[in-house]
């Protein structure tokens, strides 16, 4: 692809990041043309891989002088097109800034560069009995910087909260290259909570280069149950009963029939193939408390209609269940050439209603839809299967997704629980927010990025712009 | 003021006079919007009053117009099975929790004297108490917000569901902004079940070092609900006069309570005492209600948790240290001259700063208030962004003007 960037600027950028830190060959840039939202594709003109905050700052200063927009990227595992370049010729990838800088067990803090991989943080501290709580399914690859951009969650956020509850301070390079320290390592804040504003801003405020995170103490033990239900209705009933009982499980995850089959083919967990749905219910806490809690959970699951409730006998069995759950998306690849997923949220009590809607949408659009989701939070992940080689299927998949999201919002829910708005759902934002709400959000954005050069075209639709994304902007056959 | 009717505009009375010259009592967000538009046109400063426990302690001079949300105190919706509640900002935390308790749930944020702390103040002034250790603060539980901003725009952020990342996080922007960006009218929280059982371990120590060491052992071994060390001046309220008292709360089912009680006594080398149910609740309430807004000079330290003992060492005042959080409230009992108060505050700030932390004044008596800086200044870069934020959200400069960090 011919670069739209002035060759002199490319030289200047190469001088900053070094020749090994710049990618400009079209064939190599193809890898970066989308993140986990694969419906739309658009490669950057150049990719930069800085190694330090100084390099990021100098790069952004150079881009600012020329008025060139950029898109930050972590590992590219995002599911809403947050790292899709839209009118941003330069991509800045933080993957080479991946060091864990300091671990402070006494204060339960860890300081990392933003390209550090989520799971590496927990791996670095688990020998001492600590963990980093947000655990998105992509945690083996996704970066802390990406988690901060998307305010990522994961199964265990039901009990432990999402990324924003675990980030105390960030170093942010503003779009004009200025480096600012926001928050710190202590609990209270001086002045406005700018860290809280940055978490979840999807790369539209600049590039986060470093973060101070909270560590949590590993609970004394876990009890992980696999409860098998004849249908999704009875499974959701069990979720409501458990939550309402006052027990706060570490996680409650649901997988429906379609997902169960795909996962079992991939990982041989031994799921009951006649089951309509299963729940993975995990309790964590003190060993002494488990006997009572476990028997209550089993009783409530049975009362809701569970055919079988099994306890993972050991850590290996527990890990197998989690592997099956966290890699469910990958396993779905066996069922269709393409899939896209939504992550709408409904109030927990509306789960049976929204699952009915999803099944109607599946019929209406003649597309298979599987469900694997954070039931305890009411956070859905309908996986819409399609084949982009067949005419009209992409549009049908997008239409099905939109209908589901619309229903979520109508039930008092949200467009996204943890994946972010990105490019994918920008057209749906007016379903949830009024023009005044969106104007206030835009004012907030301009505090950090007055010229809208950081990840343009994300989150907030332009006033007066056509908000219906009727079809992907550009499709590249794989 | 015609739009509201005479009965809802009045001169400030008693305590209110410290915060505002006149007070209005709107019934809804639209009336607040009208007031804001009028104040912007006329350049009149206004502020939400809450129950006057935050603002009156830190404003150097009253604003022209106080907005009382006394008439906006409804619970709009409580969904017990969803564990969420929507409440107007004028309701007190105590009244909200009384309603939630009917479903054995609570908003587990425990400001001092919850019956006279409004939900609006809880969010805007970032109040928190002992439960911050296990449950977080309002920051962690606020999932949606409505506020009236500049131009009288009614702005909504977040939503009604417990997990939601749609749009920028306006809850974080408004939380702890001390009313300088708009008037909060509604807050949506996730709530939690009330634990089945609750108990308190109380361990007195002669020396502060020993108390903090005991607290550290408890912290390491048990999943506590809260963990405090109170200095001798306060310890009398817990039957430990003249000593440093470690007060650890824990909750759970009977087996969990029994185990934690036994373990905490072991860790306290047999010096401690366990209180259950009603006695435990009484100790908890006394701890929560240690009042740092009443003293002639009081402050909140935030430092790294392990640095808390050294920070508080030889502080000439009484304190309640949230040992697991690295946060402590400190109060002087005797009245201060401005000179000595400035000296004390400078010394406290220096102590906090040395351990990568900071200090915020909670209250200062009227004669010295004008000469003290209440908020710790953030870094230059952060302050520049904060100025831009204030300018963006309050272009006319009317929302609780000249009260916040950096004179915002």
HADDOCK unambig.tbl for C-alpha pairs under 7 A between the chains (distance, minus, plus):
assign (segid A and resid 106 and name CA) (segid B and resid 306 and name CA) 6.16 0.50 0.50
assign (segid A and resid 107 and name CA) (segid B and resid 304 and name CA) 6.20 0.50 0.50
assign (segid A and resid 107 and name CA) (segid B and resid 305 and name CA) 5.57 0.50 0.50
assign (segid A and resid 107 and name CA) (segid B and resid 306 and name CA) 5.84 0.50 0.50
assign (segid A and resid 151 and name CA) (segid B and resid 165 and name CA) 6.82 0.50 0.50
assign (segid A and resid 165 and name CA) (segid B and resid 140 and name CA) 6.15 0.50 0.50
assign (segid A and resid 180 and name CA) (segid B and resid 381 and name CA) 5.09 0.50 0.50
assign (segid A and resid 180 and name CA) (segid B and resid 382 and name CA) 6.26 0.50 0.50
assign (segid A and resid 181 and name CA) (segid B and resid 381 and name CA) 6.97 0.50 0.50
assign (segid A and resid 181 and name CA) (segid B and resid 382 and name CA) 6.61 0.50 0.50
assign (segid A and resid 182 and name CA) (segid B and resid 382 and name CA) 6.01 0.50 0.50
assign (segid A and resid 186 and name CA) (segid B and resid 302 and name CA) 6.03 0.50 0.50
assign (segid A and resid 186 and name CA) (segid B and resid 303 and name CA) 5.43 0.50 0.50
assign (segid A and resid 186 and name CA) (segid B and resid 304 and name CA) 5.59 0.50 0.50
assign (segid A and resid 186 and name CA) (segid B and resid 357 and name CA) 6.10 0.50 0.50
assign (segid A and resid 187 and name CA) (segid B and resid 302 and name CA) 6.35 0.50 0.50
assign (segid A and resid 187 and name CA) (segid B and resid 325 and name CA) 6.88 0.50 0.50
assign (segid A and resid 188 and name CA) (segid B and resid 302 and name CA) 5.82 0.50 0.50
assign (segid A and resid 190 and name CA) (segid B and resid 375 and name CA) 6.91 0.50 0.50
assign (segid A and resid 190 and name CA) (segid B and resid 376 and name CA) 5.99 0.50 0.50
assign (segid A and resid 190 and name CA) (segid B and resid 377 and name CA) 6.63 0.50 0.50
assign (segid A and resid 190 and name CA) (segid B and resid 378 and name CA) 5.67 0.50 0.50
assign (segid A and resid 191 and name CA) (segid B and resid 378 and name CA) 6.96 0.50 0.50
assign (segid A and resid 191 and name CA) (segid B and resid 405 and name CA) 5.45 0.50 0.50
assign (segid A and resid 192 and name CA) (segid B and resid 173 and name CA) 6.49 0.50 0.50
assign (segid A and resid 192 and name CA) (segid B and resid 176 and name CA) 6.54 0.50 0.50
assign (segid A and resid 192 and name CA) (segid B and resid 177 and name CA) 5.66 0.50 0.50
assign (segid A and resid 192 and name CA) (segid B and resid 386 and name CA) 6.54 0.50 0.50
assign (segid A and resid 193 and name CA) (segid B and resid 172 and name CA) 5.96 0.50 0.50
assign (segid A and resid 193 and name CA) (segid B and resid 173 and name CA) 5.84 0.50 0.50
assign (segid A and resid 194 and name CA) (segid B and resid 173 and name CA) 6.99 0.50 0.50
assign (segid A and resid 196 and name CA) (segid B and resid 172 and name CA) 5.13 0.50 0.50
assign (segid A and resid 197 and name CA) (segid B and resid 168 and name CA) 6.89 0.50 0.50
assign (segid A and resid 197 and name CA) (segid B and resid 169 and name CA) 5.75 0.50 0.50
assign (segid A and resid 197 and name CA) (segid B and resid 172 and name CA) 6.09 0.50 0.50
assign (segid A and resid 197 and name CA) (segid B and resid 173 and name CA) 6.14 0.50 0.50
assign (segid A and resid 200 and name CA) (segid B and resid 165 and name CA) 6.65 0.50 0.50
assign (segid A and resid 200 and name CA) (segid B and resid 168 and name CA) 6.67 0.50 0.50
assign (segid A and resid 201 and name CA) (segid B and resid 168 and name CA) 5.99 0.50 0.50
assign (segid A and resid 240 and name CA) (segid B and resid 81 and name CA) 6.62 0.50 0.50
assign (segid A and resid 244 and name CA) (segid B and resid 81 and name CA) 5.41 0.50 0.50
assign (segid A and resid 246 and name CA) (segid B and resid 193 and name CA) 4.96 0.50 0.50
assign (segid A and resid 286 and name CA) (segid B and resid 256 and name CA) 7.00 0.50 0.50
assign (segid A and resid 288 and name CA) (segid B and resid 255 and name CA) 5.94 0.50 0.50
assign (segid A and resid 288 and name CA) (segid B and resid 256 and name CA) 5.90 0.50 0.50
assign (segid A and resid 289 and name CA) (segid B and resid 253 and name CA) 6.59 0.50 0.50
assign (segid A and resid 289 and name CA) (segid B and resid 255 and name CA) 5.69 0.50 0.50
assign (segid A and resid 289 and name CA) (segid B and resid 256 and name CA) 5.17 0.50 0.50
assign (segid A and resid 345 and name CA) (segid B and resid 161 and name CA) 6.93 0.50 0.50
assign (segid A and resid 346 and name CA) (segid B and resid 161 and name CA) 6.49 0.50 0.50
assign (segid A and resid 347 and name CA) (segid B and resid 82 and name CA) 5.99 0.50 0.50
assign (segid A and resid 347 and name CA) (segid B and resid 161 and name CA) 5.49 0.50 0.50
assign (segid A and resid 348 and name CA) (segid B and resid 82 and name CA) 5.45 0.50 0.50
assign (segid A and resid 349 and name CA) (segid B and resid 81 and name CA) 6.51 0.50 0.50
assign (segid A and resid 349 and name CA) (segid B and resid 82 and name CA) 6.15 0.50 0.50
assign (segid A and resid 377 and name CA) (segid B and resid 162 and name CA) 6.32 0.50 0.50
assign (segid A and resid 377 and name CA) (segid B and resid 163 and name CA) 6.42 0.50 0.50
assign (segid A and resid 412 and name CA) (segid B and resid 160 and name CA) 6.53 0.50 0.50
assign (segid A and resid 413 and name CA) (segid B and resid 160 and name CA) 6.51 0.50 0.50
assign (segid A and resid 413 and name CA) (segid B and resid 161 and name CA) 5.81 0.50 0.50
assign (segid A and resid 414 and name CA) (segid B and resid 159 and name CA) 6.92 0.50 0.50
assign (segid A and resid 414 and name CA) (segid B and resid 164 and name CA) 6.13 0.50 0.50
assign (segid A and resid 414 and name CA) (segid B and resid 166 and name CA) 6.82 0.50 0.50
assign (segid A and resid 415 and name CA) (segid B and resid 166 and name CA) 6.21 0.50 0.50
assign (segid A and resid 416 and name CA) (segid B and resid 164 and name CA) 5.78 0.50 0.50
assign (segid A and resid 416 and name CA) (segid B and resid 165 and name CA) 5.74 0.50 0.50
assign (segid A and resid 416 and name CA) (segid B and resid 166 and name CA) 5.60 0.50 0.50
assign (segid A and resid 417 and name CA) (segid B and resid 163 and name CA) 4.98 0.50 0.50
assign (segid A and resid 417 and name CA) (segid B and resid 164 and name CA) 4.12 0.50 0.50
assign (segid A and resid 417 and name CA) (segid B and resid 165 and name CA) 5.36 0.50 0.50
assign (segid A and resid 418 and name CA) (segid B and resid 164 and name CA) 6.59 0.50 0.50
assign (segid A and resid 418 and name CA) (segid B and resid 165 and name CA) 5.80 0.50 0.50
assign (segid A and resid 420 and name CA) (segid B and resid 165 and name CA) 5.83 0.50 0.50
assign (segid A and resid 420 and name CA) (segid B and resid 166 and name CA) 6.29 0.50 0.50
assign (segid A and resid 421 and name CA) (segid B and resid 166 and name CA) 6.09 0.50 0.50
assign (segid A and resid 436 and name CA) (segid B and resid 153 and name CA) 6.53 0.50 0.50
assign (segid A and resid 436 and name CA) (segid B and resid 155 and name CA) 6.25 0.50 0.50
assign (segid A and resid 437 and name CA) (segid B and resid 155 and name CA) 4.98 0.50 0.50
assign (segid A and resid 437 and name CA) (segid B and resid 156 and name CA) 5.75 0.50 0.50
assign (segid A and resid 441 and name CA) (segid B and resid 168 and name CA) 6.10 0.50 0.50
assign (segid A and resid 443 and name CA) (segid B and resid 392 and name CA) 6.09 0.50 0.50
assign (segid A and resid 444 and name CA) (segid B and resid 389 and name CA) 6.80 0.50 0.50
assign (segid A and resid 447 and name CA) (segid B and resid 385 and name CA) 6.34 0.50 0.50
assign (segid A and resid 447 and name CA) (segid B and resid 388 and name CA) 5.62 0.50 0.50
assign (segid A and resid 447 and name CA) (segid B and resid 389 and name CA) 5.75 0.50 0.50
assign (segid A and resid 448 and name CA) (segid B and resid 385 and name CA) 6.99 0.50 0.50
assign (segid A and resid 459 and name CA) (segid B and resid 167 and name CA) 6.27 0.50 0.50
